[in-house]
Amino acid sequence: MKKFRVWDKLSKTFIYPDKGYQGHYILDLNGNFHNLQNGSGGDEYVVQQFIGVLDKGGKEIFEGDLVNYRYQLGEHDTELTQGEVYFEEGIFHFDRSMEWAMNDVCLISKSLEVIGNIFEGEQTL
């Protein structure tokens, strides 16, 4: 089973369908979220998938999360940078400038730290 969270544009909150929604929602074949309790759906929501990786603190990483990460520059040097987790061409990435892919996320996941997301708070890249 895939895990998702859904950003509700109107209430400006996340919905976690696997936590307390008792099956009163559907994802249609186009990937749109529909709340069956109140009849809302479609463009009012942004669906984001869990990428299957936890950050260094054990927090689940979803599309749209902003992450700090360290990568190896040389034998002893590392650099701290930030990126946004996104899905493109069948692969999860987290840095558009460096074109990291899911394989890279798995390899360096111990250095990833979720610092926010694209919808909440003051965190921006």
Secondary structure, 3 states (H helix, E strand, C coil): CCCEEEEECCCCEEECCCCCCCCCEEECCCCCEEECCCCCEHHHEEEEEEEEEECCCCCEEECCEEEEEEEECCCCCEEEEEEECEEECCEEECCCCCCCCHHHHHHHHHHCEEEEECCCCCCCC
